Every structure is written in C-alpha cells, then in structure tokens.
Amino acid sequence: MVSERLTHLFKINLLVICFGQAGAKVPAIIVFGDSTVDAGNNNYYPTIVRSNFAPYGRDFEGGKPTGRFTNGRLATDFYSEAFGIKPFIPAYLDPAYSIKDFATGVTFASAGTGFDNVTSNLGNVVPFWKQLEYFKEYRKRLTNYLGRNKANELIREALYITSIGTNDFILNYFVIPIRSSQFTVDEYQNFLLGILDKFVYDIYRLGARKIAVGGLPPIGCLPLIRTTNFKAGSACREEFNNLAREFSDKTIVLCAKWNLALRGIRVVVSNLLDVPLQVIRNPHLYGFDSVAVGCCGTGTIELSYLCKETSPFTCKDANKYVFFDAVHPSEKLYRIVADHLMKTTLSEFL
Ligand SMILES: *[C@@H]1O[C@H](CO)[C@@H](O)[C@H](O)[C@H]1NC(C)=O
C-alpha cells in the first residue's frame, strides 16, 4: 500500500517537473505602479497629485471620483473582472477597505511615481521601493487573516502586475536636469531596469510566481507631449515612442533572464505600446472621434487640478476620446487594451 502510494506520488512529481504545474486559478491581483494603475492611494498620502474630484470618475460606479485618473475603470480593474474575481481593485491606503477586501486584489500604485526616487520625490508620491514595503506589510496582515498556509498559497498563486516608467522620462529625465546630466538616455533606461530587476527578485523571494511586467505606452502620443510639438502640427513625437519601444525590448530581454534563472517563476511582458498605437492611428475603426487631445478641458494640457475647473470645453462622451485628460487614457482605451491582453499575453494565467 505505502509503496504503491509513493510510486503514485513519484509519478505526479515527474509530471509536475516535466510539464509545469497546472496553474491554479488566480485568486488575487496585486498591483504596483503609477497613475495608470492607482485606484486612489494618493488621496491618503500627503501629495497634491490627485484626481478625486469631478470630472474624474464620472463613468465609474455611482459616478464616484475614486482617485483613478480616468472617467471610469482602469485596465487592471478589467483584468480583475475577466479573471472572475471582482469588478475593481481597491487602493491599499483607502481606509474604506480592509484585509478581507485586499485578499482578492490590491493596488499599491501611486500617480506621479516612477522607478527612480528622484521622480517620486518631485510630487511627494509613494516611491516604488515603498510600494514593496507596503506589500511586505500586506503579506503579514494576510498571514494573520488567513493563517500561514493559506496566505502562502495566495501569495504564490496571485498575479502580480507592474505599470510604471513613463514619469521617469516625462516628469524627470527630459524636464529637470538632474538625471540627464548624470546619464545618457540609454544609461538611464538601464538604471531604471536595474531597479525593476531587483524588484522582481525581491517579490520572488517573498513568494510571487506569476508576474506581468508592463512595458511603456506610446509616450510620444500623449496629448501633453503632442502639445509641445506645435512646430510639427502637434503630431506624435516619434522619438518618445521609439524610446518606449527600446525600453520595452530591454524589458523582454530581462524577462527571458528571470524565466531561466528563477525556478517556478512565470513572467510575461505586457505590450502597452502597439494596441494604443493602432488605435491612435485608426481611431474611427474603434469608434473614437478624438485622439490628439483629451476629453477634459481643452484637452491639451489639463490634468489633475487643472482638470477640476468646470470647463465649458470638457467633452460630453468620453467614449469618443482615446484620452480622458492630457496624459491619461479614457476608460474605453483601457478596456480595449485589457480585452486584447486577456486574449493574448495574460491568457496563460486564466
Ligand atoms: C531609493 O530610496 C530608498 C530609501 O531611501 C533606498 O533604500 C533605495 O536604495 C533608493 N533607490 C535607489 C535606486 O537609489
């Protein structure tokens, strides 16, 4: 009897080693990053980089301005729904939620932050390293709440998502001369990716196994960046889109390294560049009318508090706009990107 069972166990082990573990269902999504994935952490942090007022959130459940920098939900909210978990992912610092809520998904993200401490210091927002500290605290709270075994299993089976890096370039490197006097663009990219590399090793050591790292979006087509390109008729600035592509390509190289070096890990890179670019180049195919300016105000420079003023120019139907403010996508673009990634890159975690 005993030896029969051992043989059986041995066979199962071999199957696991040879073909990988049949992935358990994703029980939670755990998010790190900037305004593209912040659900309102900045409301509870001493910063002015906020969006918890109208017209932000006007298409969210109850028309609530949660602190998401868009009219409705974010791509990460749509992932959570697509994984059958819950319709949106709450912010870790929001006192309306408890560990019971966070046990099925949480975001530590902070609008205005970057990989680089210099970037997060500019707006006094949550630095990337501190998001990891919050995650460690979360892990302890989860252990108290679920018990060690269940908490460990949840940490192992959860999907970890990062979306960060744009601000390091558009708020920091190209605007203030600290980093640009120290690093070439290429060196700065490598500096940022060094921080990402360390982060992946850190969360792996803390138990993470399923990770989707975001590449950079088409930075050169953000309305605010187009506004600065008035000499070229407010066209996209291709040099910034090329930078985003280079950065994402370097991320893919790192990703291959992680998958080889870290036993049991599964990392993918979410392409956040090509689908938005396709939409921006053929907006009418997707039902958009407007792509060069955001919905809010004149759409050329307004974001955060500048978007607060009840501007007579703010659009009626944000679904016709690729961008909601001068930097951030509308809910509809987030939905298009999320639907695409759920069918492609993220489908293996389903
Ligand atoms: C950022 O700041 C934290 C806290 O001071 C520090 O531990 C970390 O090493 C810094 N990161 C970099 C890349 O300098």
The ligand as an ORCA input file, in Angstrom:
! r2SCAN-3c Opt
* xyz 0 1
  C      15.566     54.865     -3.054
  O      15.420     55.235     -1.698
  C      15.374     54.149     -0.788
  C      15.071     54.697      0.604
  O      15.928     55.730      0.942
  C      16.677     53.393     -0.838
  O      16.628     52.282      0.029
  C      16.929     52.917     -2.259
  O      18.184     52.301     -2.364
  C      16.850     54.089     -3.237
  N      16.924     53.566     -4.589
  C      17.891     53.899     -5.432
  C      17.881     53.208     -6.752
  O      18.735     54.723     -5.192
*
